[in-house]
């Protein structure tokens, strides 16, 4: 871990992740375009996990300048697809056991 620009940074896989201090308090409604903290809170994962998903190209995100951004509508569609994929996987596994 290194200190970069006042933020704690760490290399995860091939990506450098940054963790700013403080949590995401008081977010009652997700914004249409979210930053890494807001999106990680919305998805229920840590910012570090979300950075890993970005590096593994597992979650839809885009860079605006040097910051990762997430569109709520795109994340919602992605979550629906992931839930359908997981459900199909469970159904196939149950069918194999029979």
N, C-alpha and C positions, 0 to 999 in steps of 0.2 A: 504494500500500500504506500502511496505517496501523497503528499499534499500538493495540489495543483490549483492555483488561483483561489486559495482559501477553502477549497473543497477537498474532501477525502476522495482519492481516486484509487482504483484497483484494476489490474488487468484480469479479465475474465475471457478465457479462450483467446481469440485474436483481437478482442476489443478492449479499450480502456473504458471503464465505467466510472462515473462520478456520483458521489452521494453528498448532497447538500445537507446541512443540519436542519433539524425541525421536521415535523410531520405534516400531514395534510389534514388540518383541523378545519371544521366549519364548512366543508364542501357538502352541500345538500343536494345539488343538482349538477350533473356532469355538463361541462361546457361542450360546445360543438367541436372545438379543436382544443385538445388537452396536451399538457406537457408530460414529461415522464412521471413525475410524482402524482399528478392527477389521474393519469391513465393507469398507473400501478394500483392506486387506491380503488379506482373504478373496477378493475379486473380482479382485485383481491390477491395480488401477488406483490412481492417486494420490488422496489425499483431495480435492485440488482438482478432479480429473475427476469424482469422485463428487458433489461439491457441484454441479457443472455439470449432471450427469445429474438431480439432484433438481430444480434450477431449470427444466430442460426437461421435467420430468415423465416421464423415461425409465426411472426405477428406483423400485420400491416402497419407500417409507419413510414414517415417521410421526414427528411431533414429540411428545416427552414433556417438558413444560415448554418450555425454549428450546433443547433438544438434539434433533438428528436421531437416530432409532433405526431399526434394521433387524432384522426377524425372519429367522433363518437359513432356516427352512422356506419362507418366502415368496420369499427371494432364490434358493433352489434351484429353485423352480418357475419363477420369472422367467427364470433362466439356461437352463432346459430349453426354454422357449418361444422365447427368443432364438436358441438353437441350431437349433431346428426351422425358424424363420423364415429364418435365414441359409441353411440347407440347401435349403429350397424355392427361395430366390432363386437359388442357384447352379444348381440343376436347371433352372429356367426359362431362365437365361442360356445354359446349354449347349444346350438344346433350340432356342433362337433361332438359335444359330450353325450348326446343322445344315441 
